[in-house]
Structures are given as structure tokens and as C-alpha cells.
Amino acid sequence: MFVFIMRLEEASHECFYFSSQRYFLVGSNHAQTKHRVLKIDRTEPKDLVIIDDKHVYNHQEVRELLGRLDLGNRTKMGQKGSSGLSRAVSAFGIVGE
């Protein structure tokens, strides 16, 4: 079990993305002005590897980050729609304490 703590004003919007090698959980505050990213490695079959970079991104920075992740994970660089980064789920709120 793991806990992803946003500690912004209160996390209220989360998006779950995936690539061939990682899952990305992007959480934001209610106004969607502050974002945090949690990276989960999909390549290690026996260990759960979770990376929290602890950086608080603004809206533009998180969009640029997701764009770079999408481009960097395409099967052929520059090809749109060739299995880059995909959004799996978008939700509001995470159950907690």
C-alpha cells in the first residue's frame, strides 16, 4: 500500500496516464494551478518502484512535461498516434483519511 500526498490546498483532480514503461498519476489542486506527478515503473516485475519528484508544476509546465513524455514514448519519433502517452482515467478526489 502507498499513499500519494499532494499537500497543495487539497488535491481534487487526478489524471492517470500510461506509457509502455511507466504509469503517471498527475494530481492538481481544485483551481488546477498547482500539479504534482507520481511516476510508477512498469518494467520491474517483482518490485513496486514509485518516484515522487516532489516538484510542484504550474499548468503550463505540466502540459509541457506531458507533451515531452508523449513525444519521447512514441515508437517512431515524431509520429502522432504511435503509442506515446495515453490518458486512462480522469477523476475528481481520492478517498483518504
Residue pairs with C-beta under 8 A, 6 or more apart in sequence:
2 48
2 50
3 96
4 25
4 27
4 36
4 38
4 52
4 94
6 27
6 29
6 36
8 27
8 28
8 29
8 34
8 36
8 56
9 29
9 30
9 31
9 34
10 29
10 30
11 27
11 28
11 29
11 36
11 93
11 94
12 28
12 29
12 30
12 92
12 93
13 27
13 28
13 29
13 30
13 32
13 90
13 91
13 92
14 25
14 26
14 27
14 28
14 89
14 90
14 91
14 92
14 93
14 94
15 25
15 26
15 87
15 89
15 90
15 91
16 23
16 24
16 25
16 26
16 87
16 88
16 89
16 90
16 91
17 23
17 24
17 25
17 26
17 66
17 69
17 85
17 86
17 87
17 88
18 24
18 42
18 85
18 86
18 88
19 69
19 73
19 83
19 84
19 85
19 86
20 42
20 73
20 83
21 41
21 42
21 43
21 73
22 39
22 40
22 41
22 42
23 39
23 40
23 42
24 37
24 38
24 39
24 40
24 66
24 69
24 85
25 37
25 38
25 40
26 35
26 36
26 37
26 38
26 62
26 66
27 35
27 36
27 38
27 94
28 34
28 35
28 36
28 62
32 59
33 58
33 59
34 56
34 57
34 58
35 56
35 57
35 58
35 59
35 61
35 62
36 52
36 54
36 55
36 56
36 57
37 52
37 53
37 55
37 57
37 62
37 65
38 50
38 51
38 52
39 50
39 51
39 52
39 53
40 48
40 49
40 50
40 51
41 49
41 50
41 51
57 65
66 85
69 84
69 85
70 84
70 85
71 77
71 78
71 84
72 84
73 83
73 84
73 85
74 80
74 82
74 83
74 84
75 82
75 83
76 82
